[in-house]
Amino acid sequence: MARICCIRGTQVRSGGKIHRSGLAKKKGGIGRHVTKVVKRTVSPNLQTKRIWVPEFDGFVRLKLSCRALKTMNKNGAFNTLKKAGLI
C-alpha cells in the first residue's frame, strides 16, 4: 500500500544527505570536507487509525499522518473527511 496520507496527501519525499570527512578545526583538524551527496528518502509519520464518526454511527479506517490526526482533533472527524473529499 502506498505511503500517502489520505487527508493531507503527504507522501515520501526525496532529498540529499551530505557526507563529510575530516576533523573539525575546533578540534584541531584541518576542517570538514564534503566528499559526496547521497540520495535519501524522508517518510511521513503515518499511522493506521480507526476513527469514530458520530454522523455515520460507526468507525472509519484511515492511514493518517500525525499532522492530519491533530487536524481531526481540532476540526472534528466529519468536517475533516468532508473537506478532504472522502465523504
N, C-alpha and C positions, 0 to 999 in steps of 0.2 A: 504494500500500500504506500502511496506517495506521502512524503513528509511535508505536508502542507496543512496549515491551519484552515479550518472550514469557515471561520468567522472573518479573520483579517487577511487571509491569503498569504500569510508569512511562509516562506519556503527556504530551502537551503541556499546559502549564498557562497560564492567563491571569493577567495582573497589570496593574499600572499603573506608568508612568514619570512622575515629577513633573518638569515643565518649570519652570525658574526663570529669571528675568531680573534684570538689575541687577548691580552690582559689590559684592563683599563689603565689610563695614565695615572689616575688617582691611586692605583695600587702598585705603581712602579713599572708598568709596562709601556709599550710604545703606542697604545691606543687600540681600540676595537675596529676591525676592518670588515666590511661587508663582503662575504665570499659568494653568496648566491641568494636568490629569492625562490622559495619553494611554494608551489600552489597548495592551498588547503581549503577545506570547506568549513563553513560556520553553520551549524544546525540550530533551528529554533527549539525552544524548550517546549516540546509537545507532550500533552497528557491526554489520555483517552478517558473521558468522563461520562457518567450517566447524569444528566441534568433533569431535574423535576420541573415540568412546565405545568402550572396550575390550570392554564386555559385549555390544555389538552387532557388534563387529569391523568397524566402519565409521564414516563421517562423518555428522554431522547439521548441516544448515544452519539457523542461527538468527539472528534480529535481536535483539541484546542491548544493554542499556545497559552502560557501563563498570563500574558498581557490581555488576551481575549477573555480569560476567566475573570480577571479583575474588572473588565468592561461589563461582563454579565452580572457580576455582583453589584455594580454601580447602577446600571440601567434596567436590570431585570432580564430574565431569560427570554420571555416572549418578544419584548421590544428589540433585543439584540438579534435574535433569529430572524425577525421580520425585516430589519434593516439590512441584514446580510443576504436576504433573498432565499432563505432556506424554508420559509413558510409560504 
